[in-house]
Amino acid sequence: MNNAMLDAYPWQIDTAQRLINLRKQLPHALLLHGRAGLGKYALAQSYAKFLLCESADKSIAACGVCPACHWFEQGAHPDVHVLQPSAMDEVEDSDAKRSAWISVEQVRHAIDFVQLTSHRNGLRIVLIYPAEAMQAGAANALLKTLEEPPENSLLILVSDQMSKLIPTILSRCHLVGFDLPENGPTLAWLQEQGVENAALCLGLAAGSPLRAVTLADADYQTRRRTLLQDLLAAKKTNALLLAERYAKLVNADFSQLLLWLQQWAQDMLAVKLAGRVYYHLDHTEQLHSLALHVKLSLLQLWQQRLQQARAAVAHPLNVQMVLEDILLDYVNLFE
């Protein structure tokens, strides 16, 4: 990260400056939103640290040496409360029931926190991530505090999927959007991080730099390429046997498998309509060849089928039966 302005990634400099400028007239609630993998929560943490820094001469970054900065870095600042699903807690507790959602009880605890008198500089901050993890009851519990915020309090909500937030939450927050960075500087940054095949990883990550770093993992790439080789040979393979094999392999990775299939379908569609590949850049030649033999109408139907399967992935389903339908439809694209 770059210490020139807050602790911001290179593509966040303009956004960091916007946040710094807000200090002059700080809103009671901020919503940082944009695609996953852009470092929004990291910048939210950096901004909170900056606001709480007790150095008299701080200008565009926290000093890093005052007591407030030390407490923040240790996750022990008494005027900061982090609101997130228990499944994201770093401390393992085998007796606790871990959830992917932020509960009403957690929200009420955060509300009690901001009502208290601050310990240090008069500002109490609640960091909420991911904000879309608040279901309707939890979001509604937060509304009164958003409507009538306590003095010297700041709520910083961070969302990867702003469309899932209720309108009344959106209307009561100052919105700070994060756009996808330009490819050139992002590729340079990825190469500096030692990411091999940076362009491929960035394509698979749909332009999100931090996601691209994780996709450089060798095991991830091996599993992806194995699937793509099976798709290329699908016309010569029994789709039912292929579905049976992948049903045994995917387990918790079923969502990832569906994502690869969706990207494969979108690449074939993009080749037919625009002559280019967006995701699987290492299979550009094969995708161009396949697209010549695919009926556009069938491809669009297959893409819809994948979207339906992805939407239902969180619900109990027979993975093998779903894969059988998907792979049989895929083979039929080329008939």
VENWODA-V757786 format. One record per backbone hydrogen bond with DSSP energy under -0.5 kcal/mol. NH is the residue of the N-H (numbers start at 1). CO is the residue of the C=O. Records with the same first field share a line. If there is no record, write none. Layout:
NH->CO, CO
//
This chain:
2->8
3->1
5->2
6->60
8->2, 6
12->9
13->10
16->12
17->13
18->14
19->15
20->16
21->17
22->18
23->19, 20
24->21
25->22
26->23
30->155
31->174
32->157
33->31, 176
34->159
35->178
38->35
43->39
44->40
45->41
46->42
47->43
48->44
49->45
50->46
51->47
52->48
53->49
58->55
70->66
71->67
72->68
73->69
74->70
75->72
76->71
77->71
80->77
81->125
83->81, 127
84->82
86->101
87->99
88->85
89->86
92->90
96->93
98->96
102->133
103->101
107->103
108->104
109->105
110->106
111->107
112->108
113->109
114->110
115->111
116->112, 113
124->152
125->79
126->154
127->81
128->126, 156
129->83, 127
130->158
131->158
133->130
134->131
135->102, 133
139->135
140->136
141->137
142->138
143->139
144->140
146->142
147->143
148->144
153->150
154->124
155->28
156->126, 154
157->30, 155
158->128
159->32
164->161
165->162
169->166
170->166
171->167
172->169
173->170
174->29
175->173
176->31
178->33
179->177
186->182
187->183
188->184
189->185
190->186
191->187
192->188
193->189
194->191
195->190
196->194
198->195
201->197
202->198
203->199
204->200
205->201
206->203
207->202
208->205
209->207
210->37
211->37
212->208
213->209
214->210
215->211
216->212, 213
217->214
221->217
222->218
223->219
224->220
225->221
226->222
227->223
228->224
229->225
230->226
231->227
232->228
233->229
234->231
236->233
237->234
239->237
242->238
243->239
244->240
245->241
246->242
247->243
248->244
249->245
250->246
251->247
253->250
254->251
257->253
258->254
259->255
260->256
261->257
262->258
263->259
264->260
265->261
266->262
267->263
268->264
269->265
270->266
271->267
272->268
273->269
274->270
275->270, 271
276->270
281->279
283->280
284->281
287->283
288->284
289->285
290->286
291->287
292->288, 289
293->290
294->291
295->333
299->295
300->296
301->297
302->298
303->299
304->300
305->301
306->302
307->303
308->304
309->305
310->306
311->307
312->308
313->310
315->312
319->317
322->318
323->319
324->320
325->321
326->322
327->323
328->324
329->325
330->326
331->327
332->328
333->329, 330
334->331
335->332
//
